[in-house]
């Protein structure tokens, strides 16, 4: 869907402009889905893999920005 692609591109541009130190991903999504829903957003999944360290918690995963360039 074009609107979803546009929203995702805007979100990723915001992450490029000002990467947050932490990203919180709740394990239970709304209205449905769990952590696997990130697989449907490959640009974000790759960013989390490359630039963040996952810290699992019972109800969420805290992604902490990796140090370095």
matplotlib code that plots the C-alpha trace (Angstrom):
import matplotlib.pyplot as plt

x = [0.0, 1.4, 0.4, 2.1, 5.3, 5.2, 4.7, 7.5, 9.9, 9.0, 9.7, 13.1, 14.0, 13.3, 15.5, 18.3, 17.9, 17.9, 18.5, 17.1, 19.2, 16.5, 13.6, 10.9, 9.1, 6.2, 5.9, 2.1, 1.1, -2.1, -4.4, -2.6, 0.8, 3.9, 7.6, 7.4, 5.5, 8.8, 9.7, 7.0, 9.0, 12.4, 14.1, 13.3, 14.3, 17.7, 18.2, 17.5, 19.8, 22.7, 22.5, 20.9, 21.4, 18.3, 17.6, 14.7, 12.2, 9.0, 6.6, 8.9, 12.3, 14.4, 16.8, 19.8, 21.8, 25.3, 28.2, 30.5, 30.3]
y = [0.0, 3.4, 5.1, 2.4, 2.7, 6.5, 6.2, 3.7, 5.9, 8.9, 6.9, 5.7, 9.2, 10.3, 7.6, 8.7, 12.3, 11.7, 8.0, 7.4, 5.9, 3.3, 1.7, -0.2, -3.0, -4.4, -8.2, -8.0, -5.8, -3.9, -4.8, -8.1, -9.6, -10.0, -9.4, -11.2, -8.2, -6.4, -8.9, -7.2, -4.0, -5.1, -1.7, -1.4, -5.0, -4.5, -1.2, -2.9, -5.8, -3.6, -0.6, -1.8, -4.4, -6.2, -6.5, -8.8, -8.2, -10.1, -7.8, -6.0, -5.8, -2.8, -2.0, 0.0, 1.9, 0.4, 2.6, 3.6, 5.1]
z = [0.0, -0.9, 2.3, 4.4, 2.3, 2.7, 6.5, 6.8, 4.7, 6.9, 10.1, 8.8, 7.7, 11.3, 12.7, 10.3, 11.4, 15.1, 16.1, 19.6, 22.3, 23.0, 21.1, 22.9, 21.1, 23.1, 22.7, 22.3, 19.4, 18.8, 17.3, 16.8, 16.4, 18.5, 17.9, 14.5, 13.1, 12.7, 10.0, 7.9, 8.1, 6.8, 6.9, 10.6, 11.3, 9.6, 11.6, 14.8, 14.0, 12.8, 15.2, 18.4, 21.0, 22.2, 25.9, 26.4, 29.2, 30.0, 28.2, 25.8, 24.2, 24.8, 22.0, 23.1, 20.5, 19.9, 20.7, 17.9, 14.4]

ax = plt.figure().add_subplot(projection="3d")
ax.plot(x, y, z, "-o")
ax.set_aspect("equal")
plt.show()
